[in-house]
Amino acid sequence: MTFRICQKKSLAATGRFSRYRVWQRWLGLWILISGLTACYDDARPVTVAPKPVRPVKTMVVSSVQTTPIVTQVGDIEAYQQTVLGFRIAGRILERRFDVGDHVQQGEVLAVLDPSNANNALKQAKAELNNALSTANLARQTLRRMKKLLPTGAISRSRYEEAESDWQAADSQLERAQAAVIDAQDNLQFTHLIAPQDGVISETSANAGQVVSAGQQVFKLAYNSHLDAVFEVPEQVLQTRIEDPQITVSLLSNPDIQARAKLRDVTPQADPYTRTYRVRVTLIDPPELMGLGAIVKGQLQLPTIDQVIVPKAALTRQGDLPAVYIVDAQSHELRLKSIQVTRYSDDAMYVSGGLAEGDQVVIAGVNQLRPGLKVRLMTGG
């Protein structure tokens, strides 16, 4: 009985194991078929859609003759200015002129407190009187010794001593006379005198202020000649002009004009603006074109052959300006360096780097790259 029960249990276990083996075989077959199907799908060719060709807007390069006119805004300054100050130190008692005042040669511009100068003059005169008395006494003593020397009443050494005293007293007298002259000059130096006609362009001290010798009190502009001063970029200076034609006009009234000739150019550029200061001397300027007036200067450059390209076409190749050129055969973009003569508000004037017939991209250059295949837009 026991054997039969065990035999039944064994047959049941064997049945379950057989069903498990069948399911395992079917699962393996299904995995194999799925793998073969996947390999078959990967082997099929995949069709990739071609990328669209980028359209670009271009222009055809052609050179034209241009006569550039450079315009700059500046102001009127004096042809020559000088700094005026007292030749001695002291406290300013009075300042008689202000900025913009016209002065005549010899006018008193300011006055120092003369108390110290007066005291110095009195002291110098007292020392002069003392030196004068000493010199007179030494002279009379020398005369007496000169008369007594032949009679033997005095020795030769006594005579030489009297002669030495007279020479020392005479030198002291000359020194005292010079001190009086210096004191008189210092008293005159308490008055600041205009050296010539002009206009006060700047003041640096006020009444009651103590100033040192040579310290600036006024800046005097000579009004015999006037200059127009401009800040000019380097591109303009690179143009060599033998006799530049310069016209200066008032910014507020362009009808008021004057011709000008080049005076000088600063040798170094401004460290902040990188421009050069150019001074031009006005020829017979009208009265309304005075000191401090805001003016506009125009310079006509020589006629040259140039290519005018919109500013939107500008990009860079390293540190150099460049533009994108469309290759006529491959329709690919090439980056080409150019030489720019000058820039205007919306264009640049190219003097080198482009040839007749080049297709220059004039829009969207910041989104392009060399070697990109493009097509020309209709009407571009």
C-alpha positions as CSV (number, residue, x, y, z in Angstrom):
1,M,0.0,0.0,0.0
2,T,2.8,2.2,0.8
3,F,4.5,1.5,-2.5
4,R,1.4,2.4,-4.6
5,I,1.1,5.8,-2.8
6,C,4.8,6.6,-3.5
7,Q,4.4,5.4,-7.1
8,K,1.4,7.8,-7.7
9,K,3.4,10.7,-6.2
10,S,6.3,9.9,-8.5
11,L,4.1,9.8,-11.6
12,A,2.5,13.1,-10.7
13,A,5.9,14.8,-10.2
14,T,7.1,13.3,-13.5
15,G,4.1,14.8,-15.3
16,R,4.7,18.2,-13.9
17,F,8.3,18.1,-14.9
18,S,7.4,17.1,-18.5
19,R,5.0,20.0,-18.9
20,Y,7.8,22.4,-17.6
21,R,10.2,21.0,-20.2
22,V,7.7,21.6,-23.0
23,W,7.1,25.2,-22.0
24,Q,10.9,25.8,-21.7
25,R,11.4,24.5,-25.3
26,W,8.6,26.8,-26.6
27,L,10.1,29.8,-24.8
28,G,13.6,29.1,-26.3
29,L,12.1,28.8,-29.8
30,W,10.3,32.1,-29.5
31,I,13.5,33.9,-28.3
32,L,15.4,32.5,-31.3
33,I,12.7,33.6,-33.8
34,S,12.7,37.1,-32.3
35,G,16.4,37.4,-32.5
36,L,16.4,36.3,-36.2
37,T,13.7,38.8,-37.0
38,A,15.7,41.6,-35.3
39,C,18.8,40.8,-37.3
40,Y,16.7,40.7,-40.5
41,D,15.3,44.2,-39.8
42,D,18.8,45.7,-39.1
43,A,20.1,44.3,-42.4
44,R,17.5,46.2,-44.4
45,P,18.8,49.6,-45.9
46,V,17.7,52.8,-44.1
47,T,16.7,55.7,-46.2
48,V,17.9,59.1,-44.8
49,A,16.2,62.3,-46.0
50,P,18.7,64.8,-47.4
51,K,19.3,68.0,-45.4
52,P,17.7,71.1,-47.0
53,V,20.2,73.5,-48.6
54,R,20.3,76.8,-46.7
55,P,19.2,79.9,-48.7
56,V,21.3,83.0,-48.4
57,K,21.0,86.6,-49.5
58,T,23.9,87.8,-51.6
59,M,25.1,90.7,-53.7
60,V,27.5,90.7,-56.7
61,V,30.7,92.7,-56.1
62,S,31.4,95.6,-58.4
63,S,33.8,98.5,-57.8
64,V,32.8,102.1,-58.1
65,Q,34.6,105.4,-58.0
66,T,33.9,107.3,-54.8
67,T,34.9,110.6,-53.3
68,P,34.7,110.1,-49.6
69,I,33.9,113.0,-47.3
70,V,34.8,112.6,-43.7
71,T,32.7,114.5,-41.1
72,Q,33.7,115.1,-37.5
73,V,32.3,117.2,-34.7
74,G,34.7,119.3,-32.6
75,D,35.0,122.7,-30.9
76,I,36.9,126.0,-31.3
77,E,39.9,126.6,-29.1
78,A,42.6,129.2,-29.0
79,Y,45.5,128.9,-31.3
80,Q,47.8,129.5,-28.3
81,Q,47.1,129.6,-24.6
82,T,49.4,130.6,-21.7
83,V,49.1,129.9,-18.0
84,L,49.4,133.1,-15.8
85,G,50.5,133.1,-12.2
86,F,52.2,135.4,-9.7
87,R,56.0,135.3,-9.6
88,I,55.9,135.4,-5.8
89,A,53.9,133.7,-3.1
90,G,51.2,135.5,-1.2
91,R,47.5,135.9,-0.4
92,I,45.2,137.0,-3.3
93,L,43.7,140.4,-2.3
94,E,41.6,140.9,-5.5
95,R,40.8,139.0,-8.7
96,R,39.4,141.4,-11.3
97,F,38.4,139.1,-14.2
98,D,36.4,136.0,-14.8
99,V,36.1,133.3,-17.5
100,G,35.2,134.8,-20.9
101,D,36.3,138.3,-20.2
102,H,38.4,140.1,-22.8
103,V,41.6,141.8,-21.5
104,Q,44.1,144.2,-22.9
105,Q,47.8,144.1,-22.7
106,G,49.1,145.7,-19.5
107,E,45.8,145.4,-17.5
108,V,46.0,144.3,-13.9
109,L,44.3,140.9,-13.6
110,A,44.8,140.2,-9.9
111,V,46.5,141.7,-6.9
112,L,48.4,140.0,-3.9
113,D,48.5,141.4,-0.4
114,P,51.5,143.8,-0.6
115,S,52.3,143.8,3.2
116,N,55.2,141.4,3.0
117,A,56.6,143.0,-0.1
118,N,56.5,146.4,1.5
119,N,58.3,145.2,4.6
120,A,61.0,143.5,2.5
121,L,61.5,146.7,0.6
122,K,61.9,148.8,3.8
123,Q,64.4,146.3,5.1
124,A,66.4,146.4,1.9
125,K,66.5,150.2,1.9
126,A,67.7,150.3,5.5
127,E,70.5,147.8,4.7
128,L,71.4,150.0,1.7
129,N,71.7,153.1,3.9
130,N,73.9,151.1,6.3
131,A,76.1,149.8,3.5
132,L,76.3,153.3,2.0
133,S,77.6,154.8,5.3
134,T,80.1,152.0,5.7
135,A,81.4,152.4,2.2
136,N,81.8,156.2,2.6
137,L,83.7,155.8,5.8
138,A,86.0,153.2,4.2
139,R,86.6,155.4,1.2
140,Q,87.6,158.4,3.4
141,T,89.8,156.3,5.5
142,L,91.6,155.0,2.4
143,R,92.2,158.5,1.1
144,R,93.8,159.5,4.4
145,M,96.0,156.5,4.5
146,K,97.0,157.1,0.9
147,K,98.3,160.6,1.9
148,L,100.1,159.4,5.1
149,L,101.8,156.4,3.4
150,P,104.6,158.5,1.6
151,T,105.5,160.3,4.8
152,G,106.1,157.1,6.7
153,A,103.4,157.9,9.3
154,I,101.8,154.5,8.7
155,S,103.1,151.1,7.6
156,R,102.4,149.5,4.3
157,S,100.3,146.8,6.0
158,R,98.1,149.4,7.6
159,Y,97.4,151.0,4.2
160,E,96.6,147.6,2.6
161,E,94.2,146.8,5.4
162,A,92.4,150.1,4.8
163,E,92.2,149.3,1.1
164,S,90.7,145.9,1.8
165,D,88.1,147.4,4.1
166,W,87.1,149.8,1.4
167,Q,86.7,147.0,-1.2
168,A,84.6,144.9,1.2
169,A,82.4,147.9,2.0
170,D,82.0,148.7,-1.7
171,S,80.9,145.1,-2.4
172,Q,78.4,145.2,0.5
173,L,77.0,148.4,-1.1
174,E,76.5,146.8,-4.4
175,R,74.8,143.8,-2.7
176,A,72.4,146.2,-0.8
177,Q,71.6,148.1,-4.0
178,A,70.7,144.8,-5.7
179,A,68.5,143.8,-2.7
180,V,66.6,147.0,-3.0
181,I,66.0,146.4,-6.7
182,D,64.7,142.8,-6.0
183,A,62.4,144.1,-3.3
184,Q,61.0,146.8,-5.6
185,D,60.4,144.1,-8.3
186,N,58.7,141.8,-5.8
187,L,56.4,144.7,-4.9
188,Q,55.5,145.1,-8.5
189,F,55.0,141.3,-8.8
190,T,52.1,141.6,-6.4
191,H,50.2,142.8,-9.5
192,L,49.4,140.1,-12.2
193,I,49.6,141.9,-15.5
194,A,48.2,140.7,-18.8
195,P,51.1,140.0,-21.2
196,Q,49.0,140.7,-24.3
197,D,45.4,140.9,-25.6
198,G,43.3,137.9,-25.1
199,V,40.3,136.1,-23.4
200,I,40.3,134.5,-20.0
201,S,39.6,130.9,-20.7
202,E,40.1,129.5,-17.2
203,T,40.5,130.7,-13.6
204,S,42.1,128.6,-10.9
205,A,42.2,130.8,-7.8
206,N,39.9,133.2,-5.9
207,A,40.3,136.2,-3.6
208,G,41.6,135.2,-0.1
209,Q,43.4,132.2,-1.4
210,V,47.1,131.7,-0.6
211,V,49.1,130.8,-3.8
212,S,52.7,129.8,-4.3
213,A,55.0,131.3,-6.8
214,G,54.1,130.2,-10.3
215,Q,50.8,128.6,-9.4
216,Q,48.1,128.9,-12.1
217,V,45.6,131.7,-11.5
218,F,44.4,132.4,-15.0
219,K,44.7,130.7,-18.4
220,L,44.8,133.4,-21.2
221,A,43.8,132.5,-24.8
222,Y,45.2,134.6,-27.5
223,N,42.3,135.7,-29.8
224,S,44.4,136.5,-32.8
225,H,44.0,133.0,-34.2
226,L,41.5,130.2,-33.7
227,D,41.8,126.4,-34.0
228,A,39.2,123.8,-34.6
229,V,40.0,120.6,-32.7
230,F,38.7,117.1,-33.7
231,E,39.1,113.5,-32.6
232,V,39.8,111.6,-35.8
233,P,40.0,107.7,-36.2
234,E,43.2,106.1,-37.5
235,Q,41.7,105.2,-40.9
236,V,41.5,108.8,-41.9
237,L,45.1,109.5,-41.0
238,Q,46.3,106.7,-43.1
239,T,45.1,108.6,-46.2
240,R,48.0,110.7,-47.4
241,I,46.7,114.1,-48.6
242,E,49.2,116.8,-49.7
243,D,46.8,119.7,-49.4
244,P,43.6,118.6,-47.6
245,Q,40.5,120.7,-48.3
246,I,38.9,121.3,-44.9
247,T,35.7,123.2,-44.3
248,V,34.5,124.1,-40.8
249,S,30.9,125.2,-40.1
250,L,28.9,125.9,-37.0
251,L,26.9,122.9,-35.9
252,S,24.0,125.2,-34.9
253,N,24.1,127.1,-38.2
254,P,25.8,125.3,-41.1
255,D,25.7,128.4,-43.3
256,I,28.4,130.0,-41.2
257,Q,31.5,128.5,-42.6
258,A,35.3,129.0,-42.8
259,R,38.2,127.3,-44.5
260,A,40.9,125.7,-42.5
261,K,44.4,124.4,-42.9
262,L,45.9,121.4,-41.0
263,R,48.1,122.5,-38.1
264,D,49.2,119.4,-36.3
265,V,48.2,115.8,-35.3
266,T,49.0,114.2,-32.0
267,P,51.6,111.4,-32.4
268,Q,49.8,109.0,-30.0
269,A,46.3,107.9,-29.9
270,D,44.0,108.5,-26.9
271,P,44.3,105.5,-24.6
272,Y,40.5,105.2,-24.2
273,T,38.9,106.3,-27.5
274,R,41.9,105.2,-29.7
275,T,41.5,108.4,-31.8
276,Y,44.0,111.1,-32.7
277,R,43.6,114.8,-31.9
278,V,43.8,116.9,-35.0
279,R,44.0,120.7,-34.9
280,V,43.2,122.9,-37.9
281,T,43.7,126.6,-38.0
282,L,40.7,128.7,-39.2
283,I,41.3,131.1,-42.1
284,D,39.4,134.4,-41.6
285,P,36.7,133.0,-39.3
286,P,33.4,134.9,-38.9
287,E,32.7,136.6,-35.6
288,L,30.1,134.1,-34.6
289,M,32.7,131.3,-34.7
290,G,34.3,132.2,-31.3
291,L,36.0,130.3,-28.6
292,G,34.0,127.3,-27.3
293,A,31.7,127.1,-30.3
294,I,30.7,123.6,-31.5
295,V,31.6,123.0,-35.1
296,K,31.5,120.4,-37.8
297,G,34.6,119.7,-39.9
298,Q,34.4,118.1,-43.4
299,L,37.4,116.7,-45.2
300,Q,37.2,115.6,-48.8
301,L,39.4,112.6,-49.6
302,P,40.8,111.7,-53.0
303,T,38.6,109.8,-55.5
304,I,39.4,106.1,-55.3
305,D,38.0,102.7,-56.6
306,Q,36.2,100.9,-53.8
307,V,33.6,98.2,-53.2
308,I,30.7,99.3,-51.0
309,V,29.3,96.4,-48.9
310,P,26.5,96.5,-46.3
311,K,27.7,96.3,-42.7
312,A,25.6,93.3,-42.2
313,A,28.1,91.3,-44.3
314,L,30.9,91.9,-41.9
315,T,32.4,89.0,-39.8
316,R,35.9,88.1,-38.6
317,Q,38.7,85.8,-39.6
318,G,41.0,85.8,-36.5
319,D,41.6,89.5,-35.8
320,L,40.9,90.6,-39.4
321,P,37.6,91.7,-41.0
322,A,36.1,89.2,-43.4
323,V,33.0,88.3,-45.5
324,Y,31.5,85.0,-46.7
325,I,31.8,84.3,-50.5
326,V,29.7,81.7,-52.3
327,D,31.8,79.5,-54.5
328,A,30.4,79.5,-58.0
329,Q,31.1,75.8,-58.7
330,S,30.4,74.0,-55.4
331,H,27.9,76.6,-53.9
332,E,29.8,76.3,-50.7
333,L,30.8,79.2,-48.4
334,R,34.3,80.5,-48.1
335,L,35.6,83.0,-45.6
336,K,37.7,85.8,-47.1
337,S,39.7,88.5,-45.4
338,I,39.2,92.1,-46.6
339,Q,40.8,95.5,-46.2
340,V,38.3,98.1,-45.0
341,T,39.1,101.8,-45.7
342,R,36.4,103.3,-43.6
343,Y,32.9,102.6,-42.1
344,S,29.7,104.6,-42.5
345,D,26.4,104.2,-40.6
346,D,25.2,101.3,-42.7
347,A,28.1,100.3,-45.1
348,M,31.8,99.6,-45.2
349,Y,34.2,100.7,-48.0
350,V,36.5,97.8,-49.0
351,S,39.7,98.5,-50.8
352,G,41.1,95.0,-51.1
353,G,40.3,91.3,-50.8
354,L,37.3,91.2,-53.1
355,A,37.2,90.6,-56.9
356,E,34.7,91.6,-59.6
357,G,31.8,89.1,-59.7
358,D,32.2,87.7,-56.2
359,Q,28.9,86.7,-54.5
360,V,29.0,88.2,-51.0
361,V,26.6,87.1,-48.3
362,I,24.9,90.2,-46.9
363,A,22.5,88.8,-44.2
364,G,22.6,86.3,-41.3
365,V,26.4,85.8,-41.4
366,N,26.5,85.0,-37.6
367,Q,24.7,81.8,-38.3
368,L,27.0,80.6,-41.1
369,R,30.2,78.6,-41.2
370,P,32.8,77.9,-43.9
371,G,32.1,74.9,-46.2
372,L,28.3,75.1,-45.7
373,K,26.4,74.4,-49.0
374,V,23.9,77.1,-49.8
375,R,21.6,78.3,-52.6
376,L,21.0,81.9,-53.7
377,M,17.7,83.4,-52.8
378,T,15.5,84.6,-55.6
379,G,16.4,88.2,-56.4
380,G,19.6,88.0,-54.2
